[in-house]
Amino acid sequence: MSQSLAKILVHTVFSTKERRPFFRNSNLRQELHCYITNQEQHHHQTTFQNEFRRLLERYEIEFDERYIWD
């Protein structure tokens, strides 16, 4: 049976106007650091496949397991 596969890679770079510092507030910087650390812990608890399934279901995207994973 044939399959249709697509792979789109996007590289995005964000910058502030005139490259001004964005995180001057140390509390905000600390909160961001905590969020990133928690994301790393979160990804140790669940697999990519489960995370991806939840994302597809959240946005009501129909999918067939036979065609998602190799």
C-alpha positions in Angstrom: 0.0 0.0 0.0 1.4 3.4 -0.9 1.8 6.2 1.6 2.0 10.0 1.3 4.6 11.4 3.6 5.7 15.0 4.1 8.5 16.5 6.0 8.6 20.3 6.6 11.5 21.8 8.5 11.2 25.4 9.8 14.0 27.3 11.3 12.9 30.5 13.1 15.0 33.1 14.7 13.5 35.7 17.0 15.1 39.0 18.0 14.1 42.1 19.9 14.1 45.5 18.2 17.6 46.7 18.0 18.6 43.6 19.9 17.7 45.1 23.2 17.7 42.8 26.2 14.3 41.3 26.8 14.7 39.7 30.2 15.8 42.5 32.4 13.6 41.3 35.2 15.5 38.7 37.1 12.3 37.1 38.5 11.0 36.6 34.9 14.3 35.1 33.9 14.2 32.7 36.9 10.6 31.7 36.1 11.6 30.9 32.5 14.5 28.8 33.7 12.1 26.8 36.0 9.7 26.3 33.1 12.4 24.9 30.9 13.7 22.7 33.6 10.2 21.3 34.3 9.8 20.6 30.6 12.9 18.5 30.6 11.5 16.5 33.6 8.1 16.2 31.8 9.8 14.7 28.7 11.4 12.1 30.9 8.0 10.9 32.1 6.2 10.6 28.7 7.2 9.4 25.3 7.2 11.5 22.2 4.5 9.2 20.7 2.1 9.8 23.6 2.8 13.6 23.6 2.1 13.7 19.8 -1.1 11.7 20.1 -2.4 14.1 22.8 -1.5 17.1 20.6 -3.4 15.6 17.6 -6.4 14.8 19.8 -6.4 18.2 21.4 -6.7 19.9 18.1 -9.1 17.3 16.7 -6.8 16.1 13.9 -7.8 12.8 12.6 -5.0 10.3 12.3 -4.4 6.6 11.7 -1.7 4.9 13.9 -0.8 2.7 10.9 0.6 5.7 9.0 2.2 7.8 11.8 5.0 5.5 13.1 7.5 3.5 11.2 
